Amino acid sequence: MRKTLFEEFFEPRDSNLIRASVKDSGDVYTATLELAGFSKEHVKVSVNDDTVRIEAKKDSELKRSSIRMKNLVSIGSITSKMENGLLTVTLPKKEVSESINIEVE
């Protein structure tokens, strides 16, 4: 059985994973990640191979998380904001074309 975006995001992998929640607001997904003790200078958000990767490194402490987007997100429109120990990553959804009939020749 295939896992959904949300099941993959919450599946525990190791002790260095960042606690997070994801909200579907219709036209965007909003991921909120708990990074108490880290500042925005310690956080790196990158996109590679349809995956958003979040890494926070301070001294010898390393926290990380990743979100597989499965072609659901408009990569060029992703934004992030760090405030009061919470990182908010906004993932705008791609516009999905309506279904159409294609003529067979």
TORLOZA-598881 format. One record per residue: residue in one letter; x, z, y of N, C-alpha, C, O in turn; chain. Coordinates in Angstrom, 1 decimal, decimal comma, always signed. Atoms other than C-alpha are relative to their C-alpha. Layout:
<drenmars>
> res  n_east  n_up  n_north  ca_east  ca_up  ca_north  c_east  c_up  c_north  o_east  o_up  o_north  chain
> A  X  Z  Y  X  Z  Y  X  Z  Y  X  Z  Y  A;
...
</drenmars>
This chain:
<drenmars>
> res  n_east  n_up  n_north  ca_east  ca_up  ca_north  c_east  c_up  c_north  o_east  o_up  o_north  chain
> M  +0,8  +0,0  -1,2  +0,0  +0,0  +0,0  +0,9  +0,0  +1,2  +1,8  +0,8  +1,3  A;
> R  -0,7  +0,1  -1,2  +1,3  -1,0  +3,4  -0,3  +1,2  +1,0  -1,4  +1,6  +1,1  A;
> K  +0,2  -1,1  -1,0  +1,9  +1,8  +6,0  -0,3  -0,6  +1,3  +0,1  -1,7  +1,7  A;
> T  +0,3  +0,4  -1,4  +0,5  +1,5  +9,5  +1,1  +0,4  +0,9  +2,0  +1,2  +0,5  A;
> L  -1,0  -0,3  -1,0  +2,6  +1,7  +12,6  +0,0  +1,5  +0,2  +1,1  +2,1  +0,3  A;
> F  +0,1  -1,4  -0,3  +1,4  +5,3  +13,1  +0,6  +0,8  -1,2  +1,3  +1,8  -1,1  A;
> E  -0,5  -0,7  +1,2  +2,2  +6,4  +9,4  +1,5  -0,1  +0,0  +2,1  +0,9  -0,4  A;
> E  -1,5  +0,2  +0,0  +5,7  +5,0  +9,7  +0,6  +0,9  +1,0  +1,7  +1,5  +0,8  A;
> F  -0,6  -0,7  -1,1  +6,3  +6,7  +13,0  +0,0  +1,5  -0,3  +1,0  +2,2  +0,1  A;
> F  +0,0  -1,4  +0,3  +5,3  +10,2  +11,7  +0,6  +0,4  -1,3  +0,8  +1,6  -1,6  A;
> E  -0,6  -0,3  +1,3  +6,9  +10,0  +8,3  +1,4  +0,7  +0,2  +2,3  +0,1  +0,8  A;
> P  -1,3  -0,7  -0,2  +9,8  +12,6  +8,2  +1,1  -0,7  -0,8  +0,9  -1,1  -2,0  A;
> R  -1,2  +0,6  +0,7  +13,2  +11,1  +7,4  +1,2  +0,9  -0,1  +1,8  +1,0  -1,1  A;
> D  -1,1  -0,9  +0,0  +15,8  +13,7  +8,4  -0,2  +1,0  +1,1  -1,2  +0,9  +1,9  A;
> S  +0,1  -1,1  -1,0  +16,3  +16,8  +10,5  +0,3  -0,3  +1,4  +0,0  +0,4  +2,3  A;
> N  -0,4  +0,4  -1,4  +17,6  +14,9  +13,5  -1,1  -0,9  +0,6  -0,9  -1,4  +1,7  A;
> L  +1,0  +0,8  -0,6  +14,3  +13,1  +14,0  -0,7  +0,7  +1,2  -0,8  +1,9  +1,2  A;
> I  +0,7  -0,5  -1,2  +12,5  +13,6  +17,3  -1,5  +0,2  -0,3  -2,1  -0,7  -0,9  A;
> R  +1,4  -0,2  +0,2  +9,0  +15,1  +17,2  -0,7  -0,9  +1,0  -0,3  -1,0  +2,2  A;
> A  +0,6  +1,0  -0,9  +6,6  +12,5  +18,6  -1,5  -0,1  -0,4  -2,0  +0,3  -1,4  A;
> S  +1,4  +0,4  +0,2  +3,0  +11,4  +19,0  -0,2  -1,4  +0,6  +0,5  -1,8  +1,5  A;
> V  +0,3  +1,4  -0,5  +1,6  +7,9  +19,5  -1,5  +0,0  +0,3  -2,3  +0,4  -0,5  A;
> K  +1,4  +0,2  -0,4  -1,7  +7,1  +21,3  -0,2  -1,4  +0,3  +0,5  -2,1  +0,9  A;
> D  +0,5  +1,4  -0,2  -3,5  +3,8  +21,2  -1,0  +0,0  +1,1  -2,1  +0,6  +1,0  A;
> S  +0,9  +0,0  -1,1  -5,1  +3,3  +24,6  -0,7  -1,4  +0,3  -1,1  -1,7  +1,4  A;
> G  +0,6  +1,3  -0,2  -6,5  -0,2  +24,0  +1,0  -1,1  +0,2  +1,2  -1,9  -0,7  A;
> D  -0,9  +1,1  -0,4  -4,1  -2,4  +25,8  +1,5  +0,4  -0,2  +2,4  -0,4  +0,0  A;
> V  -1,3  -0,5  +0,1  -1,0  -0,2  +25,3  +0,1  +1,1  -1,1  -0,9  +1,8  -1,3  A;
> Y  -0,3  -1,2  +0,8  +0,5  +2,2  +22,8  +0,9  +0,9  +0,9  +1,8  +0,4  +1,6  A;
> T  -0,8  -0,9  -0,8  +2,0  +5,3  +24,4  +0,6  +1,0  -1,0  -0,1  +1,8  -1,6  A;
> A  -0,7  -0,9  +0,9  +4,7  +7,2  +22,4  +0,6  +1,1  +0,9  +1,2  +0,8  +1,9  A;
> T  -0,5  -1,1  -0,7  +5,5  +10,7  +23,6  +1,0  +0,8  -0,9  +0,5  +1,2  -2,0  A;
> L  -1,0  -0,6  +0,9  +8,7  +12,2  +22,2  +0,6  +1,3  +0,7  +0,9  +1,3  +1,9  A;
> E  -0,4  -1,3  -0,5  +9,8  +15,9  +22,6  +1,6  +0,0  +0,0  +2,2  -0,1  -1,1  A;
> L  -1,5  -0,1  -0,1  +13,4  +16,1  +23,9  +0,4  +1,1  +0,9  +1,2  +0,9  +1,9  A;
> A  -0,3  -1,2  -0,8  +13,6  +19,6  +25,4  +1,6  +0,2  +0,0  +2,2  +0,1  -1,1  A;
> G  -1,5  -0,3  -0,2  +17,2  +20,3  +26,7  +0,8  -1,3  +0,2  +2,0  -1,2  +0,5  A;
> F  -0,7  +1,3  -0,2  +18,0  +16,6  +27,1  -0,5  -0,5  +1,4  -1,6  -0,3  +1,8  A;
> S  +0,4  +0,7  -1,2  +18,0  +14,7  +30,4  +0,1  -1,5  -0,2  +0,5  -2,0  -1,3  A;
> K  +0,1  +1,4  +0,2  +17,5  +11,0  +31,0  +1,4  -0,6  -0,2  +1,5  -1,7  -0,9  A;
> E  -1,4  +0,5  +0,3  +21,3  +10,5  +31,0  +0,4  +0,1  -1,4  +1,3  -0,6  -1,9  A;
> H  -0,3  -0,2  +1,4  +21,4  +11,7  +27,4  -0,8  -1,0  -0,9  -0,5  -1,0  -2,1  A;
> V  +0,9  +0,8  +0,8  +18,7  +9,2  +26,2  +0,3  -1,5  +0,1  +0,5  -2,0  +1,2  A;
> K  -0,2  +1,5  +0,0  +19,1  +5,6  +25,2  -1,3  -0,6  -0,8  -1,6  -0,1  -1,9  A;
> V  +1,2  +0,7  +0,6  +16,0  +3,4  +24,4  +0,5  -1,5  -0,1  +0,8  -2,1  +0,9  A;
> S  -0,4  +1,4  +0,2  +16,8  +0,0  +22,9  -1,0  -0,7  -0,9  -1,7  -0,1  -1,7  A;
> V  +0,9  +0,8  +0,9  +14,9  -2,8  +21,1  +0,9  -1,0  -0,7  +1,7  -1,7  -0,1  A;
> N  -0,8  +0,9  +0,9  +16,5  -4,7  +18,2  -0,9  -0,3  -1,2  -1,4  +0,6  -1,9  A;
> D  +0,6  +0,4  +1,2  +14,9  -6,7  +15,4  -1,4  +0,6  -0,1  -1,8  +1,2  -1,2  A;
> D  +1,3  -0,5  +0,0  +11,3  -5,7  +16,3  -0,2  +1,5  -0,2  -1,2  +1,9  -0,7  A;
> T  +0,0  -1,5  +0,1  +12,2  -2,0  +16,4  +0,4  +0,6  +1,3  +1,5  +0,2  +1,8  A;
> V  -0,4  -0,8  -1,2  +12,3  +0,3  +19,4  +0,8  +1,2  -0,6  +0,3  +2,0  -1,5  A;
> R  -0,8  -1,1  +0,5  +15,1  +2,8  +18,8  +0,3  +1,0  +1,2  +0,6  +0,6  +2,3  A;
> I  -0,2  -1,0  -1,0  +15,4  +6,1  +20,7  +1,1  +0,9  -0,5  +1,0  +1,4  -1,7  A;
> E  -1,1  -0,8  +0,4  +18,6  +8,1  +20,6  +0,3  +0,9  +1,2  +0,4  +0,5  +2,3  A;
> A  -0,3  -1,0  -1,0  +19,3  +11,3  +22,5  +1,3  +0,8  -0,5  +1,3  +1,3  -1,6  A;
> K  -1,3  -0,6  +0,4  +22,9  +12,7  +22,4  +0,5  +0,9  +1,1  +0,7  +0,4  +2,2  A;
> K  -0,5  -1,0  -0,9  +24,2  +15,8  +24,1  +1,0  +0,9  -0,7  +0,6  +1,5  -1,7  A;
> D  -1,1  -0,7  +0,7  +27,5  +17,4  +23,1  +0,0  -0,4  -1,4  +0,2  -1,6  -1,6  A;
> S  -0,1  +0,5  +1,4  +27,4  +17,4  +19,3  -1,4  -0,1  -0,6  -1,6  -0,4  -1,8  A;
> E  +1,4  +0,1  +0,5  +23,6  +17,3  +19,1  -0,5  -1,5  +0,1  -0,4  -2,1  +1,2  A;
> L  +0,5  +1,3  +0,0  +22,0  +14,0  +18,1  -1,4  +0,0  -0,5  -1,6  +0,5  -1,6  A;
> K  +1,4  +0,2  +0,4  +18,3  +13,2  +17,9  -0,3  -1,4  +0,0  +0,2  -2,1  +0,9  A;
> R  +0,3  +1,4  +0,0  +16,8  +9,9  +17,0  -1,4  -0,3  -0,6  -1,9  +0,6  -1,3  A;
> S  +1,3  +0,5  +0,6  +13,6  +8,0  +16,2  +0,0  -1,5  +0,2  +0,7  -2,1  +0,9  A;
> S  +0,2  +1,4  -0,2  +12,5  +4,5  +15,8  -1,5  -0,4  -0,3  -2,2  +0,3  -1,0  A;
> I  +1,4  +0,4  +0,1  +9,2  +2,6  +16,0  +0,1  -1,5  -0,4  +0,6  -2,3  +0,4  A;
> R  +0,1  +1,4  +0,4  +8,7  -0,7  +14,1  -1,3  -0,5  +0,6  -2,4  +0,0  +0,5  A;
> M  +1,2  +0,6  -0,7  +6,4  -2,9  +16,2  -0,8  -1,0  -0,7  -1,9  -1,3  -0,3  A;
> K  +0,7  +1,0  +0,8  +5,4  -5,5  +13,7  -0,6  -1,1  +0,8  -1,8  -1,4  +0,6  A;
> N  +0,5  +1,1  -0,9  +5,0  -8,1  +16,4  -1,3  +0,3  +0,7  -2,0  -0,6  +1,1  A;
> L  +1,2  -0,5  -0,7  +2,3  -6,0  +18,1  +0,2  +0,2  +1,5  -0,7  +0,3  +2,2  A;
> V  -0,3  -0,4  -1,3  +4,1  -5,3  +21,3  +0,7  -1,1  +0,8  +1,5  -1,9  +0,2  A;
> S  -0,7  +0,9  -0,9  +5,2  -7,3  +24,3  +1,4  +0,6  +0,4  +1,4  +1,5  +1,3  A;
> I  -1,3  -0,6  -0,2  +8,9  -6,5  +24,2  +0,5  +0,1  +1,4  +1,1  +1,1  +1,9  A;
> G  -0,5  +0,1  -1,3  +9,7  -7,6  +27,7  -0,7  +1,0  +1,0  -0,2  +1,1  +2,1  A;
> S  +0,7  -0,9  -0,9  +7,2  -5,1  +29,2  +0,0  +1,4  -0,4  -0,7  +2,3  +0,2  A;
> I  -0,2  -1,4  +0,4  +8,3  -1,9  +27,5  +0,6  +0,8  +1,1  +1,6  +0,3  +1,7  A;
> T  -0,5  -0,9  -1,0  +8,9  +1,0  +29,9  +0,2  +1,4  -0,6  -0,4  +1,7  -1,6  A;
> S  -0,2  -1,4  +0,4  +10,2  +4,6  +29,5  +0,2  +0,9  +1,2  +0,7  +0,4  +2,2  A;
> K  -0,1  -1,0  -1,1  +10,1  +7,7  +31,6  +0,3  +1,4  -0,6  -0,3  +1,8  -1,6  A;
> M  -0,4  -1,3  +0,4  +11,8  +11,1  +31,1  -0,5  +1,0  +1,0  -0,2  +0,9  +2,2  A;
> E  +0,4  -1,0  -0,9  +10,1  +14,1  +32,6  -0,3  +1,3  -0,7  -1,1  +1,3  -1,7  A;
> N  +0,2  -1,4  +0,5  +10,2  +17,9  +31,8  +0,2  +0,0  -1,6  -0,6  +0,6  -2,3  A;
> G  -0,3  +0,0  +1,5  +11,7  +17,3  +28,3  -0,8  -0,9  -0,8  -0,7  -0,8  -2,1  A;
> L  +0,8  +1,0  +0,8  +9,3  +14,6  +27,3  +0,3  -1,4  +0,4  +0,4  -1,7  +1,6  A;
> L  -0,2  +1,4  -0,2  +10,1  +11,0  +26,9  -1,2  -0,8  -0,3  -1,8  -0,7  -1,4  A;
> T  +1,2  +0,8  +0,2  +7,2  +8,6  +27,4  +0,4  -1,4  -0,1  +1,0  -1,9  +0,9  A;
> V  -0,3  +1,4  +0,1  +7,6  +5,1  +26,1  -1,3  -0,8  -0,1  -2,1  -0,5  -0,9  A;
> T  +1,2  +0,8  +0,0  +4,9  +2,6  +27,0  +0,2  -1,3  -0,6  +1,1  -2,0  -0,2  A;
> L  -0,2  +1,2  +0,8  +4,5  -0,3  +24,6  -1,3  -0,9  +0,2  -2,2  -0,7  -0,6  A;
> P  +1,2  +0,9  -0,2  +2,1  -2,9  +26,0  -0,2  -1,0  -1,2  +0,7  -1,5  -1,8  A;
> K  +0,3  +0,9  +1,1  +0,3  -4,9  +23,3  +0,1  -1,4  +0,4  -0,2  -1,8  +1,5  A;
> K  +0,1  +1,5  -0,2  +0,7  -8,6  +22,9  -1,4  -0,4  +0,1  -2,3  +0,2  -0,6  A;
> E  +1,4  +0,6  +0,0  -2,3  -10,7  +23,7  -0,2  -0,7  -1,3  +0,7  -1,5  -1,7  A;
> V  +0,3  +0,7  +1,3  -3,9  -11,8  +20,5  -0,9  -1,1  +0,3  -2,0  -1,0  +0,9  A;
> S  +0,8  +1,2  -0,2  -5,3  -15,3  +20,5  -1,3  +0,2  -0,8  -1,3  +0,7  -1,9  A;
> E  +1,2  +0,1  +0,8  -8,9  -15,7  +19,5  +0,2  -1,0  -1,1  +1,0  -1,9  -1,0  A;
> S  -0,1  +0,9  +1,1  -9,4  -17,4  +16,2  -0,6  -1,4  +0,4  -1,6  -1,4  +1,1  A;
> I  +0,4  +1,4  -0,3  -9,8  -21,2  +16,4  +0,0  -0,8  -1,2  +0,7  -0,4  -2,2  A;
> N  +0,0  +0,9  +1,2  -10,6  -23,9  +14,0  +0,9  -1,2  +0,3  +0,9  -1,7  +1,5  A;
> I  -0,9  +1,1  -0,1  -8,0  -26,5  +13,5  -0,4  -1,2  -0,8  -0,7  -1,1  -2,0  A;
> E  +0,4  +1,2  +0,7  -9,0  -30,0  +12,6  +1,0  -0,5  -1,0  +2,2  -0,6  -0,6  A;
> V  -0,9  +0,6  +1,0  -7,5  -31,4  +9,4  -0,1  -1,5  +0,1  -1,2  -2,1  +0,1  A;
> E  +0,0  +1,5  -0,2  -6,4  -35,0  +9,8  +0,3  -0,6  -1,4  +0,4  -1,9  -1,5  A;
</drenmars>
